[in-house]
Amino acid sequence: MARTFSPKLHELLIVGLLAIAGWPAASLAASLDTLTSKDAAGGLRAALSQGVDIAVAQLGAPNGFLNDPKVSIPLPPALEKADRALRMVGMGGDADALKIAMNHAAEAAVAQAKPVFKRALQRMTIADAKRILTGGDDAGTQYFREATSAELTAQFKPVVAHETAKLKLASRYDEYAGKAASLGLIKTQDANLNDYVTAKALDGLFSRMADEEQAIRKDPLGQGSGLIKKVFGALH
């Protein structure tokens, strides 16, 4: 059952958070005149929600993974060492098609992630908020990773499987891995392609969210939301 807090306790919590965050003692009383508990919660949720929206929009768009070198999904480790050999014998086109299909599967999965994050925001507790406000530059992203990874993995896997099947990725993988195995470079059972793509999609999504969170913390006054400016700008 969710706990309810009195206005006075909310006020004390804000004072504590601001003090831990390094606000000068003389500023605390003045801050309470402009920053209510509702503002603090709203600003935090607005900042995290903005990071989610941007990350999902960027990576869930067509070629969202392929066009971003930081998160673009490479061949599974078991196939990486086979890539050069296959290119040398004229099979580079197979490797390229496999990479493209994997990244399209990831973008399709990420495009559907937003509701999971919104539910995690609704479940956020006072203790969670304290850790995020006073944590490192990616504390909010780490909260999401802990709160959503299991649900996102379960949600992503069937989407990835559907996309790989639609793009005939499974058959591409079997063909590619079979050729590599025939050269004695890998064993086809060394990698589960759908699990690999799902994990990489999650890593890419959280990486992009961390970038957005750090940008907000670094330049809160440059954000569009008044609440974000009010809460995070005051922490500078």
Rosetta constraint file for C-alpha pairs under 8 A:
AtomPair CA 5 CA 9 HARMONIC 5.98 0.50
AtomPair CA 5 CA 10 HARMONIC 6.30 0.50
AtomPair CA 6 CA 10 HARMONIC 6.25 0.50
AtomPair CA 7 CA 11 HARMONIC 6.17 0.50
AtomPair CA 8 CA 12 HARMONIC 6.25 0.50
AtomPair CA 9 CA 13 HARMONIC 6.07 0.50
AtomPair CA 10 CA 14 HARMONIC 6.29 0.50
AtomPair CA 10 CA 37 HARMONIC 5.83 0.50
AtomPair CA 11 CA 15 HARMONIC 6.33 0.50
AtomPair CA 11 CA 32 HARMONIC 7.40 0.50
AtomPair CA 11 CA 36 HARMONIC 7.44 0.50
AtomPair CA 11 CA 37 HARMONIC 6.65 0.50
AtomPair CA 12 CA 16 HARMONIC 6.15 0.50
AtomPair CA 13 CA 17 HARMONIC 6.12 0.50
AtomPair CA 14 CA 18 HARMONIC 6.06 0.50
AtomPair CA 14 CA 32 HARMONIC 7.86 0.50
AtomPair CA 14 CA 36 HARMONIC 7.98 0.50
AtomPair CA 14 CA 37 HARMONIC 6.73 0.50
AtomPair CA 14 CA 40 HARMONIC 7.72 0.50
AtomPair CA 15 CA 19 HARMONIC 6.03 0.50
AtomPair CA 15 CA 28 HARMONIC 6.32 0.50
AtomPair CA 15 CA 32 HARMONIC 7.79 0.50
AtomPair CA 16 CA 20 HARMONIC 6.10 0.50
AtomPair CA 17 CA 21 HARMONIC 6.06 0.50
AtomPair CA 17 CA 130 HARMONIC 6.36 0.50
AtomPair CA 17 CA 133 HARMONIC 7.38 0.50
AtomPair CA 17 CA 134 HARMONIC 7.06 0.50
AtomPair CA 18 CA 22 HARMONIC 6.40 0.50
AtomPair CA 18 CA 23 HARMONIC 5.52 0.50
AtomPair CA 18 CA 28 HARMONIC 7.16 0.50
AtomPair CA 18 CA 235 HARMONIC 7.51 0.50
AtomPair CA 19 CA 23 HARMONIC 5.24 0.50
AtomPair CA 19 CA 24 HARMONIC 7.24 0.50
AtomPair CA 19 CA 25 HARMONIC 7.13 0.50
AtomPair CA 19 CA 28 HARMONIC 7.59 0.50
AtomPair CA 20 CA 134 HARMONIC 6.75 0.50
AtomPair CA 21 CA 133 HARMONIC 7.48 0.50
AtomPair CA 21 CA 134 HARMONIC 5.45 0.50
AtomPair CA 21 CA 235 HARMONIC 6.80 0.50
AtomPair CA 22 CA 235 HARMONIC 7.64 0.50
AtomPair CA 23 CA 27 HARMONIC 6.62 0.50
AtomPair CA 23 CA 28 HARMONIC 6.95 0.50
AtomPair CA 23 CA 235 HARMONIC 6.92 0.50
AtomPair CA 24 CA 28 HARMONIC 6.89 0.50
AtomPair CA 25 CA 29 HARMONIC 7.93 0.50
AtomPair CA 26 CA 30 HARMONIC 7.66 0.50
AtomPair CA 27 CA 31 HARMONIC 5.98 0.50
AtomPair CA 28 CA 32 HARMONIC 6.52 0.50
AtomPair CA 29 CA 33 HARMONIC 7.02 0.50
AtomPair CA 30 CA 34 HARMONIC 7.16 0.50
AtomPair CA 31 CA 35 HARMONIC 5.71 0.50
AtomPair CA 32 CA 36 HARMONIC 6.25 0.50
AtomPair CA 35 CA 39 HARMONIC 5.74 0.50
AtomPair CA 35 CA 40 HARMONIC 6.55 0.50
AtomPair CA 35 CA 230 HARMONIC 7.55 0.50
AtomPair CA 35 CA 231 HARMONIC 7.37 0.50
AtomPair CA 36 CA 40 HARMONIC 6.24 0.50
AtomPair CA 37 CA 41 HARMONIC 6.22 0.50
AtomPair CA 38 CA 42 HARMONIC 5.89 0.50
AtomPair CA 39 CA 43 HARMONIC 5.78 0.50
AtomPair CA 39 CA 227 HARMONIC 6.61 0.50
AtomPair CA 39 CA 231 HARMONIC 7.36 0.50
AtomPair CA 40 CA 44 HARMONIC 6.19 0.50
AtomPair CA 40 CA 227 HARMONIC 7.99 0.50
AtomPair CA 40 CA 231 HARMONIC 6.04 0.50
AtomPair CA 41 CA 45 HARMONIC 6.13 0.50
AtomPair CA 41 CA 129 HARMONIC 7.66 0.50
AtomPair CA 42 CA 46 HARMONIC 5.91 0.50
AtomPair CA 42 CA 227 HARMONIC 6.77 0.50
AtomPair CA 43 CA 47 HARMONIC 6.13 0.50
AtomPair CA 43 CA 227 HARMONIC 4.56 0.50
AtomPair CA 43 CA 228 HARMONIC 4.73 0.50
AtomPair CA 43 CA 229 HARMONIC 7.94 0.50
AtomPair CA 43 CA 230 HARMONIC 7.35 0.50
AtomPair CA 43 CA 231 HARMONIC 5.73 0.50
AtomPair CA 43 CA 232 HARMONIC 7.68 0.50
AtomPair CA 44 CA 48 HARMONIC 6.28 0.50
AtomPair CA 44 CA 129 HARMONIC 7.58 0.50
AtomPair CA 44 CA 133 HARMONIC 7.75 0.50
AtomPair CA 44 CA 228 HARMONIC 6.94 0.50
AtomPair CA 44 CA 231 HARMONIC 7.32 0.50
AtomPair CA 45 CA 49 HARMONIC 5.81 0.50
AtomPair CA 45 CA 121 HARMONIC 6.68 0.50
AtomPair CA 46 CA 50 HARMONIC 5.96 0.50
AtomPair CA 46 CA 225 HARMONIC 7.50 0.50
AtomPair CA 46 CA 227 HARMONIC 7.30 0.50
AtomPair CA 46 CA 228 HARMONIC 6.50 0.50
AtomPair CA 47 CA 51 HARMONIC 6.39 0.50
AtomPair CA 47 CA 213 HARMONIC 7.49 0.50
AtomPair CA 47 CA 216 HARMONIC 7.19 0.50
AtomPair CA 47 CA 228 HARMONIC 5.85 0.50
AtomPair CA 48 CA 52 HARMONIC 6.31 0.50
AtomPair CA 48 CA 140 HARMONIC 6.70 0.50
AtomPair CA 48 CA 213 HARMONIC 7.08 0.50
AtomPair CA 49 CA 53 HARMONIC 6.12 0.50
AtomPair CA 49 CA 118 HARMONIC 7.41 0.50
AtomPair CA 49 CA 121 HARMONIC 7.93 0.50
AtomPair CA 50 CA 54 HARMONIC 6.21 0.50
AtomPair CA 51 CA 55 HARMONIC 6.10 0.50
AtomPair CA 51 CA 209 HARMONIC 5.50 0.50
AtomPair CA 51 CA 210 HARMONIC 7.93 0.50
AtomPair CA 51 CA 212 HARMONIC 5.17 0.50
AtomPair CA 51 CA 213 HARMONIC 5.95 0.50
AtomPair CA 52 CA 56 HARMONIC 6.00 0.50
AtomPair CA 52 CA 114 HARMONIC 7.03 0.50
AtomPair CA 52 CA 117 HARMONIC 7.32 0.50
AtomPair CA 52 CA 209 HARMONIC 6.12 0.50
AtomPair CA 53 CA 57 HARMONIC 5.96 0.50
AtomPair CA 53 CA 114 HARMONIC 7.25 0.50
AtomPair CA 54 CA 58 HARMONIC 6.03 0.50
AtomPair CA 54 CA 209 HARMONIC 7.81 0.50
AtomPair CA 54 CA 212 HARMONIC 7.56 0.50
AtomPair CA 55 CA 59 HARMONIC 6.09 0.50
AtomPair CA 55 CA 205 HARMONIC 6.47 0.50
AtomPair CA 55 CA 208 HARMONIC 5.51 0.50
AtomPair CA 55 CA 209 HARMONIC 5.47 0.50
AtomPair CA 55 CA 212 HARMONIC 7.46 0.50
AtomPair CA 56 CA 60 HARMONIC 5.33 0.50
AtomPair CA 56 CA 61 HARMONIC 7.99 0.50
AtomPair CA 56 CA 110 HARMONIC 6.20 0.50
AtomPair CA 56 CA 111 HARMONIC 5.94 0.50
AtomPair CA 56 CA 113 HARMONIC 7.16 0.50
AtomPair CA 56 CA 114 HARMONIC 6.94 0.50
AtomPair CA 56 CA 205 HARMONIC 7.20 0.50
AtomPair CA 57 CA 61 HARMONIC 5.98 0.50
AtomPair CA 57 CA 111 HARMONIC 7.15 0.50
AtomPair CA 58 CA 64 HARMONIC 5.69 0.50
AtomPair CA 59 CA 63 HARMONIC 7.65 0.50
AtomPair CA 59 CA 64 HARMONIC 4.09 0.50
AtomPair CA 59 CA 65 HARMONIC 5.62 0.50
AtomPair CA 59 CA 107 HARMONIC 5.78 0.50
AtomPair CA 59 CA 110 HARMONIC 6.76 0.50
AtomPair CA 59 CA 111 HARMONIC 7.37 0.50
AtomPair CA 59 CA 205 HARMONIC 7.13 0.50
AtomPair CA 60 CA 64 HARMONIC 5.82 0.50
AtomPair CA 60 CA 65 HARMONIC 7.94 0.50
AtomPair CA 60 CA 106 HARMONIC 7.99 0.50
AtomPair CA 60 CA 107 HARMONIC 4.47 0.50
AtomPair CA 60 CA 108 HARMONIC 6.14 0.50
AtomPair CA 60 CA 109 HARMONIC 7.52 0.50
AtomPair CA 60 CA 110 HARMONIC 5.27 0.50
AtomPair CA 60 CA 111 HARMONIC 4.16 0.50
AtomPair CA 60 CA 112 HARMONIC 7.95 0.50
AtomPair CA 61 CA 107 HARMONIC 6.64 0.50
AtomPair CA 61 CA 111 HARMONIC 7.26 0.50
AtomPair CA 62 CA 104 HARMONIC 7.51 0.50
AtomPair CA 62 CA 107 HARMONIC 7.18 0.50
AtomPair CA 63 CA 67 HARMONIC 5.72 0.50
AtomPair CA 63 CA 103 HARMONIC 7.50 0.50
AtomPair CA 63 CA 104 HARMONIC 6.69 0.50
AtomPair CA 63 CA 107 HARMONIC 7.35 0.50
AtomPair CA 64 CA 68 HARMONIC 6.64 0.50
AtomPair CA 64 CA 107 HARMONIC 6.30 0.50
AtomPair CA 65 CA 69 HARMONIC 7.75 0.50
AtomPair CA 65 CA 71 HARMONIC 5.97 0.50
AtomPair CA 65 CA 72 HARMONIC 4.80 0.50
AtomPair CA 65 CA 73 HARMONIC 7.15 0.50
AtomPair CA 65 CA 103 HARMONIC 5.73 0.50
AtomPair CA 65 CA 104 HARMONIC 7.43 0.50
AtomPair CA 65 CA 106 HARMONIC 7.39 0.50
AtomPair CA 65 CA 107 HARMONIC 6.41 0.50
AtomPair CA 65 CA 204 HARMONIC 7.99 0.50
AtomPair CA 66 CA 71 HARMONIC 7.88 0.50
AtomPair CA 66 CA 72 HARMONIC 5.06 0.50
AtomPair CA 66 CA 73 HARMONIC 7.48 0.50
AtomPair CA 66 CA 100 HARMONIC 7.12 0.50
AtomPair CA 66 CA 103 HARMONIC 6.05 0.50
AtomPair CA 66 CA 104 HARMONIC 7.82 0.50
AtomPair CA 67 CA 72 HARMONIC 7.11 0.50
AtomPair CA 68 CA 72 HARMONIC 5.69 0.50
AtomPair CA 70 CA 204 HARMONIC 7.85 0.50
AtomPair CA 71 CA 203 HARMONIC 7.80 0.50
AtomPair CA 71 CA 204 HARMONIC 4.87 0.50
AtomPair CA 71 CA 207 HARMONIC 7.75 0.50
AtomPair CA 72 CA 103 HARMONIC 6.80 0.50
AtomPair CA 72 CA 204 HARMONIC 7.78 0.50
AtomPair CA 73 CA 99 HARMONIC 6.98 0.50
AtomPair CA 73 CA 102 HARMONIC 7.09 0.50
AtomPair CA 73 CA 103 HARMONIC 5.94 0.50
AtomPair CA 73 CA 197 HARMONIC 7.57 0.50
AtomPair CA 73 CA 200 HARMONIC 6.53 0.50
AtomPair CA 73 CA 201 HARMONIC 7.86 0.50
AtomPair CA 74 CA 99 HARMONIC 6.29 0.50
AtomPair CA 75 CA 79 HARMONIC 6.03 0.50
AtomPair CA 75 CA 80 HARMONIC 5.71 0.50
AtomPair CA 75 CA 95 HARMONIC 7.85 0.50
AtomPair CA 75 CA 98 HARMONIC 7.70 0.50
AtomPair CA 75 CA 99 HARMONIC 6.21 0.50
AtomPair CA 76 CA 80 HARMONIC 6.27 0.50
AtomPair CA 76 CA 191 HARMONIC 7.01 0.50
AtomPair CA 76 CA 193 HARMONIC 7.45 0.50
AtomPair CA 76 CA 196 HARMONIC 6.96 0.50
AtomPair CA 77 CA 81 HARMONIC 7.46 0.50
AtomPair CA 78 CA 82 HARMONIC 7.86 0.50
AtomPair CA 78 CA 186 HARMONIC 6.39 0.50
AtomPair CA 78 CA 187 HARMONIC 7.94 0.50
AtomPair CA 78 CA 190 HARMONIC 6.23 0.50
AtomPair CA 78 CA 191 HARMONIC 6.45 0.50
AtomPair CA 79 CA 83 HARMONIC 6.41 0.50
AtomPair CA 79 CA 177 HARMONIC 7.18 0.50
AtomPair CA 79 CA 180 HARMONIC 7.61 0.50
AtomPair CA 79 CA 186 HARMONIC 6.98 0.50
AtomPair CA 80 CA 84 HARMONIC 7.92 0.50
AtomPair CA 81 CA 85 HARMONIC 7.71 0.50
AtomPair CA 81 CA 185 HARMONIC 7.43 0.50
AtomPair CA 82 CA 86 HARMONIC 6.13 0.50
AtomPair CA 82 CA 180 HARMONIC 5.92 0.50
AtomPair CA 82 CA 185 HARMONIC 6.06 0.50
AtomPair CA 82 CA 186 HARMONIC 7.40 0.50
AtomPair CA 83 CA 87 HARMONIC 6.23 0.50
AtomPair CA 83 CA 92 HARMONIC 7.39 0.50
AtomPair CA 83 CA 95 HARMONIC 6.78 0.50
AtomPair CA 84 CA 88 HARMONIC 6.22 0.50
AtomPair CA 85 CA 89 HARMONIC 6.62 0.50
AtomPair CA 86 CA 90 HARMONIC 6.40 0.50
AtomPair CA 86 CA 91 HARMONIC 5.01 0.50
AtomPair CA 86 CA 92 HARMONIC 6.04 0.50
AtomPair CA 86 CA 180 HARMONIC 7.20 0.50
AtomPair CA 87 CA 91 HARMONIC 4.98 0.50
AtomPair CA 87 CA 92 HARMONIC 4.17 0.50
AtomPair CA 87 CA 93 HARMONIC 7.91 0.50
AtomPair CA 88 CA 92 HARMONIC 7.72 0.50
AtomPair CA 91 CA 95 HARMONIC 7.15 0.50
AtomPair CA 92 CA 96 HARMONIC 6.37 0.50
AtomPair CA 93 CA 97 HARMONIC 6.16 0.50
AtomPair CA 94 CA 98 HARMONIC 6.18 0.50
AtomPair CA 94 CA 172 HARMONIC 7.46 0.50
AtomPair CA 94 CA 176 HARMONIC 6.58 0.50
AtomPair CA 95 CA 99 HARMONIC 6.35 0.50
AtomPair CA 95 CA 176 HARMONIC 7.24 0.50
AtomPair CA 96 CA 100 HARMONIC 6.29 0.50
AtomPair CA 97 CA 101 HARMONIC 6.17 0.50
AtomPair CA 98 CA 102 HARMONIC 6.18 0.50
AtomPair CA 98 CA 169 HARMONIC 6.84 0.50
AtomPair CA 98 CA 172 HARMONIC 6.57 0.50
AtomPair CA 98 CA 173 HARMONIC 6.87 0.50
AtomPair CA 99 CA 103 HARMONIC 6.29 0.50
AtomPair CA 100 CA 104 HARMONIC 6.27 0.50
AtomPair CA 101 CA 105 HARMONIC 6.24 0.50
AtomPair CA 101 CA 164 HARMONIC 7.11 0.50
AtomPair CA 101 CA 167 HARMONIC 6.65 0.50
AtomPair CA 101 CA 169 HARMONIC 6.43 0.50
AtomPair CA 102 CA 106 HARMONIC 6.40 0.50
AtomPair CA 102 CA 164 HARMONIC 7.30 0.50
AtomPair CA 102 CA 169 HARMONIC 7.53 0.50
AtomPair CA 102 CA 197 HARMONIC 6.40 0.50
AtomPair CA 103 CA 107 HARMONIC 6.34 0.50
AtomPair CA 103 CA 197 HARMONIC 7.82 0.50
AtomPair CA 104 CA 108 HARMONIC 6.29 0.50
AtomPair CA 104 CA 163 HARMONIC 7.84 0.50
AtomPair CA 105 CA 109 HARMONIC 6.43 0.50
AtomPair CA 105 CA 159 HARMONIC 7.53 0.50
AtomPair CA 105 CA 160 HARMONIC 5.19 0.50
AtomPair CA 105 CA 163 HARMONIC 5.24 0.50
AtomPair CA 105 CA 164 HARMONIC 6.32 0.50
AtomPair CA 105 CA 197 HARMONIC 7.59 0.50
AtomPair CA 106 CA 110 HARMONIC 6.22 0.50
AtomPair CA 106 CA 160 HARMONIC 6.55 0.50
AtomPair CA 106 CA 197 HARMONIC 6.41 0.50
AtomPair CA 106 CA 198 HARMONIC 6.80 0.50
AtomPair CA 106 CA 200 HARMONIC 7.80 0.50
AtomPair CA 106 CA 201 HARMONIC 5.13 0.50
AtomPair CA 107 CA 111 HARMONIC 6.08 0.50
AtomPair CA 107 CA 201 HARMONIC 7.48 0.50
AtomPair CA 108 CA 112 HARMONIC 7.17 0.50
AtomPair CA 108 CA 159 HARMONIC 7.07 0.50
AtomPair CA 108 CA 160 HARMONIC 7.39 0.50
AtomPair CA 108 CA 163 HARMONIC 7.48 0.50
AtomPair CA 109 CA 113 HARMONIC 7.03 0.50
AtomPair CA 109 CA 155 HARMONIC 7.92 0.50
AtomPair CA 109 CA 156 HARMONIC 5.23 0.50
AtomPair CA 109 CA 159 HARMONIC 5.51 0.50
AtomPair CA 109 CA 160 HARMONIC 6.17 0.50
AtomPair CA 109 CA 201 HARMONIC 7.65 0.50
AtomPair CA 110 CA 156 HARMONIC 7.49 0.50
AtomPair CA 110 CA 201 HARMONIC 6.97 0.50
AtomPair CA 110 CA 202 HARMONIC 7.86 0.50
AtomPair CA 110 CA 205 HARMONIC 7.25 0.50
AtomPair CA 113 CA 117 HARMONIC 6.91 0.50
AtomPair CA 113 CA 152 HARMONIC 6.99 0.50
AtomPair CA 114 CA 118 HARMONIC 6.31 0.50
AtomPair CA 115 CA 119 HARMONIC 6.28 0.50
AtomPair CA 116 CA 120 HARMONIC 6.42 0.50
AtomPair CA 116 CA 148 HARMONIC 6.80 0.50
AtomPair CA 116 CA 151 HARMONIC 7.43 0.50
AtomPair CA 116 CA 152 HARMONIC 7.09 0.50
AtomPair CA 117 CA 121 HARMONIC 6.29 0.50
AtomPair CA 117 CA 144 HARMONIC 7.10 0.50
AtomPair CA 117 CA 148 HARMONIC 6.90 0.50
AtomPair CA 118 CA 122 HARMONIC 6.44 0.50
AtomPair CA 119 CA 123 HARMONIC 6.39 0.50
AtomPair CA 120 CA 124 HARMONIC 6.35 0.50
AtomPair CA 120 CA 144 HARMONIC 7.08 0.50
AtomPair CA 120 CA 147 HARMONIC 6.40 0.50
AtomPair CA 120 CA 148 HARMONIC 6.89 0.50
AtomPair CA 124 CA 128 HARMONIC 5.91 0.50
AtomPair CA 124 CA 129 HARMONIC 6.92 0.50
AtomPair CA 125 CA 129 HARMONIC 6.29 0.50
AtomPair CA 126 CA 130 HARMONIC 6.23 0.50
AtomPair CA 127 CA 131 HARMONIC 6.36 0.50
AtomPair CA 128 CA 132 HARMONIC 6.25 0.50
AtomPair CA 128 CA 143 HARMONIC 7.50 0.50
AtomPair CA 129 CA 133 HARMONIC 6.03 0.50
AtomPair CA 130 CA 134 HARMONIC 6.07 0.50
AtomPair CA 130 CA 135 HARMONIC 7.99 0.50
AtomPair CA 131 CA 135 HARMONIC 5.36 0.50
AtomPair CA 131 CA 139 HARMONIC 7.09 0.50
AtomPair CA 132 CA 136 HARMONIC 7.63 0.50
AtomPair CA 132 CA 139 HARMONIC 4.92 0.50
AtomPair CA 132 CA 140 HARMONIC 5.21 0.50
AtomPair CA 132 CA 143 HARMONIC 7.44 0.50
AtomPair CA 133 CA 139 HARMONIC 7.71 0.50
AtomPair CA 135 CA 139 HARMONIC 5.20 0.50
AtomPair CA 137 CA 210 HARMONIC 7.72 0.50
AtomPair CA 137 CA 213 HARMONIC 6.89 0.50
AtomPair CA 137 CA 214 HARMONIC 5.30 0.50
AtomPair CA 137 CA 217 HARMONIC 6.90 0.50
AtomPair CA 138 CA 142 HARMONIC 6.22 0.50
AtomPair CA 138 CA 210 HARMONIC 5.30 0.50
AtomPair CA 138 CA 213 HARMONIC 6.27 0.50
AtomPair CA 138 CA 214 HARMONIC 6.45 0.50
AtomPair CA 139 CA 143 HARMONIC 6.25 0.50
AtomPair CA 140 CA 144 HARMONIC 6.40 0.50
AtomPair CA 140 CA 210 HARMONIC 7.93 0.50
AtomPair CA 140 CA 213 HARMONIC 7.25 0.50
AtomPair CA 141 CA 145 HARMONIC 6.15 0.50
AtomPair CA 141 CA 206 HARMONIC 6.53 0.50
AtomPair CA 141 CA 209 HARMONIC 6.29 0.50
AtomPair CA 141 CA 210 HARMONIC 5.58 0.50
AtomPair CA 141 CA 213 HARMONIC 7.32 0.50
AtomPair CA 142 CA 146 HARMONIC 6.21 0.50
AtomPair CA 143 CA 147 HARMONIC 6.02 0.50
AtomPair CA 144 CA 148 HARMONIC 5.60 0.50
AtomPair CA 144 CA 149 HARMONIC 7.57 0.50
AtomPair CA 145 CA 149 HARMONIC 5.32 0.50
AtomPair CA 145 CA 206 HARMONIC 7.12 0.50
AtomPair CA 148 CA 152 HARMONIC 5.83 0.50
AtomPair CA 149 CA 153 HARMONIC 5.92 0.50
AtomPair CA 149 CA 202 HARMONIC 7.71 0.50
AtomPair CA 150 CA 154 HARMONIC 6.33 0.50
AtomPair CA 151 CA 155 HARMONIC 6.15 0.50
AtomPair CA 152 CA 156 HARMONIC 5.76 0.50
AtomPair CA 152 CA 202 HARMONIC 7.80 0.50
AtomPair CA 153 CA 157 HARMONIC 6.08 0.50
AtomPair CA 153 CA 198 HARMONIC 6.68 0.50
AtomPair CA 153 CA 199 HARMONIC 7.51 0.50
AtomPair CA 153 CA 202 HARMONIC 7.68 0.50
AtomPair CA 154 CA 158 HARMONIC 7.51 0.50
AtomPair CA 155 CA 159 HARMONIC 7.02 0.50
AtomPair CA 156 CA 160 HARMONIC 6.00 0.50
AtomPair CA 156 CA 198 HARMONIC 6.12 0.50
AtomPair CA 157 CA 161 HARMONIC 6.02 0.50
AtomPair CA 157 CA 194 HARMONIC 6.75 0.50
AtomPair CA 157 CA 195 HARMONIC 7.04 0.50
AtomPair CA 157 CA 198 HARMONIC 6.01 0.50
AtomPair CA 158 CA 162 HARMONIC 5.94 0.50
AtomPair CA 159 CA 163 HARMONIC 6.14 0.50
AtomPair CA 160 CA 164 HARMONIC 5.98 0.50
AtomPair CA 160 CA 194 HARMONIC 6.29 0.50
AtomPair CA 160 CA 197 HARMONIC 7.29 0.50
AtomPair CA 160 CA 198 HARMONIC 6.74 0.50
AtomPair CA 161 CA 165 HARMONIC 6.04 0.50
AtomPair CA 161 CA 194 HARMONIC 6.11 0.50
AtomPair CA 162 CA 166 HARMONIC 6.06 0.50
AtomPair CA 163 CA 167 HARMONIC 5.97 0.50
AtomPair CA 163 CA 169 HARMONIC 7.93 0.50
AtomPair CA 164 CA 168 HARMONIC 5.76 0.50
AtomPair CA 164 CA 169 HARMONIC 4.48 0.50
AtomPair CA 164 CA 170 HARMONIC 6.09 0.50
AtomPair CA 164 CA 194 HARMONIC 7.79 0.50
AtomPair CA 165 CA 169 HARMONIC 5.88 0.50
AtomPair CA 165 CA 170 HARMONIC 6.23 0.50
AtomPair CA 168 CA 172 HARMONIC 6.33 0.50
AtomPair CA 169 CA 173 HARMONIC 5.94 0.50
AtomPair CA 170 CA 174 HARMONIC 6.12 0.50
AtomPair CA 170 CA 193 HARMONIC 7.94 0.50
AtomPair CA 171 CA 175 HARMONIC 6.04 0.50
AtomPair CA 172 CA 176 HARMONIC 5.99 0.50
AtomPair CA 173 CA 177 HARMONIC 5.78 0.50
AtomPair CA 173 CA 193 HARMONIC 7.80 0.50
AtomPair CA 174 CA 178 HARMONIC 5.72 0.50
AtomPair CA 174 CA 188 HARMONIC 7.54 0.50
AtomPair CA 175 CA 179 HARMONIC 6.24 0.50
AtomPair CA 176 CA 180 HARMONIC 6.33 0.50
AtomPair CA 177 CA 181 HARMONIC 5.96 0.50
AtomPair CA 177 CA 186 HARMONIC 7.48 0.50
AtomPair CA 177 CA 187 HARMONIC 7.61 0.50
AtomPair CA 177 CA 188 HARMONIC 5.55 0.50
AtomPair CA 178 CA 182 HARMONIC 6.08 0.50
AtomPair CA 178 CA 188 HARMONIC 6.60 0.50
AtomPair CA 179 CA 183 HARMONIC 6.54 0.50
AtomPair CA 180 CA 184 HARMONIC 6.60 0.50
AtomPair CA 180 CA 185 HARMONIC 5.56 0.50
AtomPair CA 180 CA 186 HARMONIC 6.07 0.50
AtomPair CA 181 CA 185 HARMONIC 5.50 0.50
AtomPair CA 181 CA 186 HARMONIC 4.98 0.50
AtomPair CA 181 CA 187 HARMONIC 5.59 0.50
AtomPair CA 181 CA 188 HARMONIC 6.57 0.50
AtomPair CA 186 CA 190 HARMONIC 7.37 0.50
AtomPair CA 191 CA 196 HARMONIC 7.49 0.50
AtomPair CA 192 CA 196 HARMONIC 6.17 0.50
AtomPair CA 193 CA 197 HARMONIC 6.20 0.50
AtomPair CA 194 CA 198 HARMONIC 6.09 0.50
AtomPair CA 195 CA 199 HARMONIC 6.19 0.50
AtomPair CA 196 CA 200 HARMONIC 6.21 0.50
AtomPair CA 197 CA 201 HARMONIC 5.99 0.50
AtomPair CA 198 CA 202 HARMONIC 6.36 0.50
AtomPair CA 199 CA 203 HARMONIC 6.24 0.50
AtomPair CA 200 CA 204 HARMONIC 6.08 0.50
AtomPair CA 201 CA 205 HARMONIC 6.16 0.50
AtomPair CA 202 CA 206 HARMONIC 6.19 0.50
AtomPair CA 203 CA 207 HARMONIC 6.04 0.50
AtomPair CA 204 CA 208 HARMONIC 6.23 0.50
AtomPair CA 205 CA 209 HARMONIC 6.23 0.50
AtomPair CA 206 CA 210 HARMONIC 6.08 0.50
AtomPair CA 207 CA 211 HARMONIC 6.42 0.50
AtomPair CA 208 CA 212 HARMONIC 6.43 0.50
AtomPair CA 209 CA 213 HARMONIC 6.16 0.50
AtomPair CA 210 CA 214 HARMONIC 6.11 0.50
AtomPair CA 211 CA 215 HARMONIC 6.28 0.50
AtomPair CA 212 CA 216 HARMONIC 6.35 0.50
AtomPair CA 213 CA 217 HARMONIC 6.28 0.50
AtomPair CA 214 CA 218 HARMONIC 5.99 0.50
AtomPair CA 215 CA 219 HARMONIC 6.02 0.50
AtomPair CA 215 CA 220 HARMONIC 7.74 0.50
AtomPair CA 216 CA 220 HARMONIC 4.91 0.50
AtomPair CA 216 CA 222 HARMONIC 7.93 0.50
AtomPair CA 216 CA 223 HARMONIC 6.94 0.50
AtomPair CA 216 CA 232 HARMONIC 7.87 0.50
AtomPair CA 217 CA 232 HARMONIC 6.50 0.50
AtomPair CA 219 CA 223 HARMONIC 7.28 0.50
AtomPair CA 219 CA 233 HARMONIC 7.71 0.50
AtomPair CA 220 CA 228 HARMONIC 6.40 0.50
AtomPair CA 220 CA 229 HARMONIC 5.13 0.50
AtomPair CA 220 CA 232 HARMONIC 5.71 0.50
AtomPair CA 220 CA 233 HARMONIC 5.14 0.50
AtomPair CA 221 CA 228 HARMONIC 7.83 0.50
AtomPair CA 221 CA 229 HARMONIC 4.94 0.50
AtomPair CA 221 CA 233 HARMONIC 5.85 0.50
AtomPair CA 222 CA 229 HARMONIC 7.65 0.50
AtomPair CA 223 CA 228 HARMONIC 6.91 0.50
AtomPair CA 223 CA 229 HARMONIC 6.57 0.50
AtomPair CA 224 CA 228 HARMONIC 7.87 0.50
AtomPair CA 224 CA 229 HARMONIC 7.96 0.50
AtomPair CA 225 CA 229 HARMONIC 6.44 0.50
AtomPair CA 226 CA 230 HARMONIC 6.11 0.50
AtomPair CA 227 CA 231 HARMONIC 6.10 0.50
AtomPair CA 228 CA 232 HARMONIC 5.70 0.50
AtomPair CA 228 CA 233 HARMONIC 7.20 0.50
AtomPair CA 229 CA 233 HARMONIC 4.82 0.50
AtomPair CA 229 CA 234 HARMONIC 7.56 0.50
AtomPair CA 230 CA 234 HARMONIC 6.09 0.50
AtomPair CA 231 CA 235 HARMONIC 6.94 0.50
AtomPair CA 232 CA 236 HARMONIC 7.10 0.50
